[in-house]
């Protein structure tokens, strides 16, 4: 059995007599308009002596007379492409995939988990005030936070195309899967939608905090400010937005929705401090996989100045300080925390961190290992918010 594809203006699939000479129909290269590479795919079965071919009818029909051989053919115009495919659905699917990568899913998970944990904690502390009407308001707040997150990571990609082509070629703009015009449309949509949701549902104070977050995200990436060029300023911006503003803002908004004035609780003060320092570690370690591109475009980071190994140890050390502080808080404030969960959970996470730092050392700080280490730090971030409502 032989299956071959050759140059033609349409495709034909036929059952023909095997006595057709090989020279009578030579497969040709597929033209570029078929969007395929040159190939000749064949399956041979001498037992049955049957061939199924995709070939040029115009060049073969004179060699295979219709009176001598029966043919059952399915013809398709070459412009249609693969059978069963829908160009419009393919475009929609590709655009959806590009938008999802544009949002940087790992940052969305952090934002969603953080907001859910803070809301959950506020509700646990005031379970008698829970109302089903708050669910819609909480959901709208989550959408607003995701929009703000999308704006910040999106504006950064727009102004980092050259760097991303070296460091993160899989991102949609750098990969050519999303145009700059579409990216601008998305970031403007995210910013406007987020502001409208917050302004309508959460009052002027939370709106001002939300606007501050957008402003800090803008000056982090956009010239002439482009604060990401300056390591200390970049770290402070990331720690402020992902650490303080997210935790304080969500907790404040939740208490306001419950009809309560803002009041710090020991667990909320703990998670805000913990995550602010954690966000600082993320800001430091996020540059580890990007050293090559940062050096090429003269972006000054601690990783380019001090080296990957030193920054990996610095980030790990700061996280260990976090975990030790969490254990000590549980020991000295038993009235505020559940020792049975707080202590073993943070000891376990600290041990996992030490093990991953050892794995990175054994891998000699290769780029793949560095990327894996950075992903693990985000997993630790998710884990902290996962256990927070219950400590």
C-alpha positions as CSV (number, residue, x, y, z in Angstrom):
1,X,0.0,0.0,0.0
2,X,1.4,3.4,-0.9
3,X,0.3,6.8,0.3
4,X,1.9,9.7,-1.4
5,X,1.3,13.5,-1.7
6,X,2.3,15.4,-4.8
7,X,2.0,18.8,-6.5
8,X,-1.6,19.5,-7.4
9,X,-4.3,22.2,-7.3
10,X,-6.6,19.8,-5.5
11,X,-6.2,16.6,-3.6
12,X,-7.3,13.2,-4.7
13,X,-7.5,10.0,-2.8
14,X,-7.8,7.0,-5.0
15,X,-7.7,3.2,-5.2
16,X,-5.8,2.3,-8.3
17,X,-4.5,-0.9,-10.0
18,X,-1.0,-1.6,-8.8
19,X,0.2,-2.3,-12.4
20,X,0.5,1.5,-12.9
21,X,4.2,2.1,-13.6
22,X,6.2,3.9,-11.1
23,X,7.4,6.3,-13.8
24,X,3.9,7.3,-14.7
25,X,3.2,9.3,-11.7
26,X,6.0,10.8,-9.7
27,X,5.2,12.6,-6.5
28,X,6.2,16.2,-6.6
29,X,6.9,18.7,-3.9
30,X,4.0,20.4,-2.3
31,X,3.8,24.1,-3.2
32,X,4.1,26.7,-0.5
33,X,0.5,27.8,-0.8
34,X,-0.4,24.4,0.8
35,X,1.6,25.5,3.9
36,X,3.4,22.1,4.1
37,X,6.9,20.9,3.8
38,X,8.1,18.8,0.9
39,X,7.5,15.2,1.8
40,X,6.6,11.9,0.4
41,X,4.8,9.6,2.8
42,X,4.2,6.1,1.7
43,X,2.8,2.9,3.1
44,X,3.6,-0.2,1.0
45,X,1.7,-3.5,1.1
46,X,2.8,-5.9,-1.5
47,X,0.4,-8.6,-0.3
48,X,-2.7,-6.7,-1.6
49,X,-1.1,-4.7,-4.3
50,X,-3.3,-1.7,-3.7
51,X,-2.1,1.9,-3.6
52,X,-3.9,4.9,-2.1
53,X,-2.5,8.1,-3.4
54,X,-2.8,11.8,-3.2
55,X,-1.5,13.0,-6.5
56,X,-1.9,15.5,-9.4
57,X,-4.8,14.3,-11.5
58,X,-3.8,16.5,-14.4
59,X,-0.4,14.8,-14.7
60,X,-1.5,11.2,-14.0
61,X,-4.9,10.8,-15.6
62,X,-3.4,10.3,-19.0
63,X,-1.3,7.4,-17.7
64,X,-4.2,5.7,-15.8
65,X,-7.1,5.4,-18.3
66,X,-10.5,5.6,-16.6
67,X,-11.8,2.6,-18.7
68,X,-9.1,0.4,-17.3
69,X,-9.0,1.3,-13.7
70,X,-11.8,2.2,-11.3
71,X,-11.3,5.2,-9.1
72,X,-13.1,6.4,-6.0
73,X,-11.9,9.9,-5.3
74,X,-12.4,12.6,-2.7
75,X,-11.3,15.9,-3.9
76,X,-10.6,19.0,-1.9
77,X,-9.5,22.5,-2.9
78,X,-5.9,23.1,-1.6
79,X,-7.0,26.3,0.0
80,X,-9.2,24.6,2.5
81,X,-6.3,23.0,4.4
82,X,-6.6,20.0,6.6
83,X,-9.8,18.1,6.6
84,X,-12.3,19.1,9.3
85,X,-10.4,22.2,10.2
86,X,-12.1,25.6,10.6
87,X,-9.8,28.6,10.0
88,X,-12.0,30.9,12.1
89,X,-12.0,28.5,15.1
90,X,-8.3,28.1,14.7
91,X,-7.7,31.8,14.8
92,X,-10.0,32.2,17.9
93,X,-8.2,29.4,19.7
94,X,-4.8,30.8,18.9
95,X,-5.8,34.3,20.1
96,X,-7.2,32.8,23.3
97,X,-4.0,30.9,23.9
98,X,-1.9,34.1,23.3
99,X,-4.1,36.1,25.7
100,X,-3.7,33.5,28.4
101,X,0.1,33.5,28.0
102,X,0.0,37.3,27.9
103,X,-1.6,37.3,31.4
104,X,1.3,35.2,32.9
105,X,-0.8,32.5,34.5
106,X,1.5,31.9,37.5
107,X,1.0,35.5,38.6
108,X,-2.7,35.2,38.3
109,X,-2.7,32.1,40.5
110,X,-0.8,34.1,43.1
111,X,-3.2,37.0,43.0
112,X,-6.3,34.7,43.1
113,X,-4.9,32.6,46.0
114,X,-3.9,35.7,47.9
115,X,-7.2,37.5,47.6
116,X,-9.1,34.3,48.4
117,X,-7.0,33.6,51.5
118,X,-7.5,37.2,52.8
119,X,-11.2,37.1,52.2
120,X,-11.4,33.6,53.8
121,X,-9.5,34.8,56.9
122,X,-11.8,37.8,57.3
123,X,-14.9,35.6,57.0
124,X,-13.5,33.1,59.5
125,X,-12.9,35.8,62.0
126,X,-16.5,37.2,61.5
127,X,-18.5,34.1,60.5
128,X,-21.7,35.5,62.0
129,X,-21.7,38.4,59.5
130,X,-21.4,36.2,56.3
131,X,-24.1,37.0,53.7
132,X,-24.6,35.3,50.4
133,X,-24.9,38.8,48.8
134,X,-21.2,39.2,49.4
135,X,-20.3,36.4,47.0
136,X,-20.9,38.5,43.9
137,X,-19.0,41.5,45.4
138,X,-16.1,39.3,46.3
139,X,-16.1,37.8,42.7
140,X,-16.1,41.2,41.2
141,X,-13.2,42.2,43.4
142,X,-11.3,39.1,42.2
143,X,-12.0,40.1,38.5
144,X,-10.7,43.6,39.3
145,X,-7.5,42.2,40.8
146,X,-6.9,39.9,37.8
147,X,-7.4,42.9,35.5
148,X,-4.9,44.9,37.5
149,X,-2.5,42.0,37.3
150,X,-3.0,41.7,33.6
151,X,-2.3,45.4,33.0
152,X,0.9,45.3,35.0
153,X,2.4,42.2,33.4
154,X,1.1,43.2,30.0
155,X,2.6,46.7,29.9
156,X,5.9,45.1,30.9
157,X,5.8,42.8,27.9
158,X,5.0,45.6,25.5
159,X,8.2,47.5,26.5
160,X,10.3,44.4,26.9
161,X,9.9,42.8,23.5
162,X,13.6,42.8,22.6
163,X,14.6,41.4,26.0
164,X,11.8,38.8,25.9
165,X,13.0,37.5,22.6
166,X,16.2,36.5,24.4
167,X,14.9,35.6,27.8
168,X,11.3,34.5,27.3
169,X,10.8,33.8,23.6
170,X,7.6,31.9,24.4
171,X,5.7,35.0,25.5
172,X,3.1,35.9,22.9
173,X,4.4,39.3,21.7
174,X,8.0,38.1,21.5
175,X,6.9,34.9,19.7
176,X,4.8,36.9,17.2
177,X,1.5,35.3,18.4
178,X,0.1,38.6,19.6
179,X,0.5,42.0,17.9
180,X,1.6,45.1,19.8
181,X,-1.7,46.8,18.8
182,X,-3.7,43.9,20.3
183,X,-1.5,44.0,23.4
184,X,-2.2,47.7,23.8
185,X,-5.9,47.1,23.4
186,X,-5.8,44.4,26.1
187,X,-3.9,46.4,28.7
188,X,-6.1,49.5,28.2
189,X,-9.2,47.2,28.6
190,X,-7.8,45.6,31.8
191,X,-7.0,49.0,33.3
192,X,-10.3,50.6,32.5
193,X,-12.4,47.6,33.5
194,X,-10.5,47.1,36.8
195,X,-11.0,50.8,37.7
196,X,-14.7,50.8,36.9
197,X,-15.3,47.6,39.0
198,X,-13.4,48.9,42.0
199,X,-14.8,52.4,41.7
200,X,-18.4,51.1,41.5
201,X,-18.2,48.5,44.2
202,X,-15.5,49.5,46.8
203,X,-15.4,53.2,47.3
204,X,-12.8,55.9,46.9
205,X,-10.2,54.6,49.4
206,X,-9.8,51.2,47.8
207,X,-10.0,52.8,44.3
208,X,-7.0,55.1,45.3
209,X,-5.1,52.0,46.4
210,X,-5.9,50.2,43.2
211,X,-4.8,53.3,41.2
212,X,-1.6,53.4,43.1
213,X,-0.9,49.8,42.2
214,X,-1.5,50.5,38.5
215,X,0.7,53.6,38.7
216,X,3.6,51.7,40.3
217,X,3.2,48.9,37.7
218,X,3.4,51.6,35.0
219,X,6.6,53.4,36.1
220,X,8.2,49.9,36.7
221,X,8.2,49.3,32.9
222,X,7.4,52.5,30.9
223,X,10.1,55.0,29.8
224,X,11.3,57.5,30.9
225,X,10.9,56.1,34.4
226,X,11.5,52.4,33.7
227,X,12.3,51.7,37.3
228,X,13.1,48.1,36.6
229,X,16.5,49.4,35.6
230,X,17.3,50.1,39.2
231,X,17.4,47.0,41.4
232,X,16.3,48.6,44.7
233,X,13.5,50.6,43.2
234,X,12.3,47.5,41.3
235,X,12.3,45.3,44.4
236,X,10.4,47.9,46.4
237,X,7.7,48.3,43.7
238,X,7.1,44.6,43.4
239,X,7.1,44.1,47.2
240,X,4.7,47.0,47.7
241,X,2.2,45.9,45.0
242,X,2.2,42.2,45.6
243,X,2.9,42.3,49.3
244,X,1.4,45.3,51.1
245,X,-1.2,46.6,48.7
246,X,-2.8,43.3,47.8
247,X,-3.0,42.0,51.4
248,X,-4.0,45.2,53.1
249,X,-6.4,46.3,50.3
250,X,-8.3,43.0,50.1
251,X,-8.6,42.6,53.9
252,X,-9.7,46.2,54.3
253,X,-12.3,45.9,51.5
254,X,-13.6,42.6,53.0
255,X,-14.1,44.1,56.4
256,X,-15.8,47.2,54.9
257,X,-18.2,44.9,53.0
258,X,-19.0,43.2,56.3
259,X,-19.8,46.6,57.8
260,X,-16.7,46.6,60.0
261,X,-14.0,49.2,60.5
262,X,-10.5,48.2,59.6
263,X,-8.5,46.6,62.3
264,X,-5.3,44.6,62.1
265,X,-5.4,41.1,63.4
266,X,-2.2,39.2,64.3
267,X,-2.6,36.6,61.5
268,X,-3.2,39.4,58.9
269,X,-0.3,41.4,60.1
270,X,1.8,38.2,59.9
271,X,0.8,37.3,56.3
272,X,1.2,40.9,55.1
273,X,4.8,41.0,56.5
274,X,5.6,37.5,55.4
275,X,4.3,38.0,51.8
276,X,6.0,41.5,51.5
277,X,9.3,39.9,52.2
278,X,8.4,37.0,50.0
279,X,7.6,39.4,47.1
280,X,11.0,40.9,47.6
281,X,12.5,37.4,47.2
282,X,10.4,36.9,44.0
283,X,11.7,40.3,42.7
284,X,15.3,39.2,43.3
285,X,15.0,35.7,41.9
286,X,12.9,36.5,38.9
287,X,16.0,37.9,37.2
288,X,17.9,34.6,37.6
289,X,16.8,33.0,34.4
290,X,17.1,36.3,32.5
291,X,20.8,37.2,33.0
292,X,21.7,36.7,29.4
293,X,19.1,39.1,28.0
294,X,19.6,41.6,30.8
295,X,23.3,41.8,30.1
296,X,22.7,42.1,26.4
297,X,20.3,45.1,26.9
298,X,22.2,46.6,29.8
299,X,19.5,46.0,32.4
300,X,21.2,46.2,35.8
301,X,20.0,43.6,38.2
302,X,21.5,42.0,41.3
303,X,21.8,38.7,39.3
304,X,23.9,40.5,36.6
305,X,26.1,42.2,39.3
306,X,26.5,39.6,41.9
307,X,26.0,36.4,39.9
308,X,23.3,33.7,39.8
309,X,24.7,31.6,42.6
310,X,24.9,34.4,45.1
311,X,21.4,35.7,44.4
312,X,20.0,32.2,44.7
313,X,21.6,31.9,48.1
314,X,20.4,35.3,49.1
315,X,16.8,34.6,48.1
316,X,16.9,31.2,49.9
317,X,18.3,32.9,53.0
318,X,15.6,35.5,53.1
319,X,12.9,32.9,52.7
320,X,14.4,30.9,55.6
321,X,14.2,34.0,57.8
322,X,10.5,34.1,56.9
323,X,10.0,30.5,57.9
324,X,12.0,30.8,61.2
325,X,9.9,33.9,62.0
326,X,6.7,32.1,61.4
327,X,7.7,29.3,63.7
328,X,8.7,31.7,66.4
329,X,5.4,33.6,66.0
330,X,3.5,30.4,66.6
331,X,5.6,29.6,69.7
332,X,5.4,33.0,71.4
333,X,1.8,33.9,70.3
334,X,-0.2,30.7,70.9
335,X,-3.4,32.7,71.4
336,X,-3.1,34.1,67.8
337,X,-2.0,31.0,65.8
338,X,-2.6,27.3,65.7
339,X,0.7,25.8,66.7
340,X,-0.3,22.3,65.5
341,X,-0.4,23.6,61.9
342,X,1.8,26.7,61.9
343,X,5.0,25.1,63.1
344,X,5.1,21.8,61.2
345,X,3.9,23.4,58.0
346,X,6.6,26.0,57.9
347,X,9.3,23.6,59.0
348,X,8.3,21.3,56.1
349,X,8.4,24.2,53.6
350,X,11.8,25.3,54.9
351,X,13.2,21.8,54.4
352,X,11.8,21.7,50.9
353,X,13.5,25.0,50.1
354,X,16.8,23.8,51.4
355,X,16.5,20.7,49.3
356,X,15.7,22.7,46.1
357,X,18.7,25.0,46.7
358,X,20.9,21.8,47.0
359,X,19.4,20.5,43.7
360,X,20.2,23.8,42.0
361,X,23.8,23.7,43.3
362,X,24.2,20.1,42.0
363,X,22.9,21.2,38.6
364,X,25.7,23.8,38.5
365,X,23.1,26.6,38.0
366,X,22.2,25.7,34.5
367,X,19.4,27.7,32.9
368,X,16.8,24.9,33.1
369,X,17.6,24.3,36.8
370,X,17.4,28.0,37.5
371,X,14.0,28.2,35.9
372,X,12.8,25.2,37.9
373,X,14.1,26.8,41.1
374,X,12.2,30.0,40.3
375,X,9.0,28.0,39.7
376,X,9.5,26.3,43.0
377,X,9.6,29.6,44.8
378,X,6.2,30.5,43.3
379,X,4.9,27.1,44.5
380,X,6.1,28.1,48.0
381,X,4.2,31.4,47.6
382,X,1.0,29.5,46.7
383,X,1.5,27.1,49.6
384,X,1.7,30.0,52.1
385,X,-1.6,31.5,51.0
386,X,-3.2,28.0,51.0
387,X,-2.5,27.3,54.6
388,X,-3.0,30.9,55.9
389,X,-6.8,30.9,56.5
390,X,-6.3,27.9,58.9
391,X,-3.3,29.1,61.0
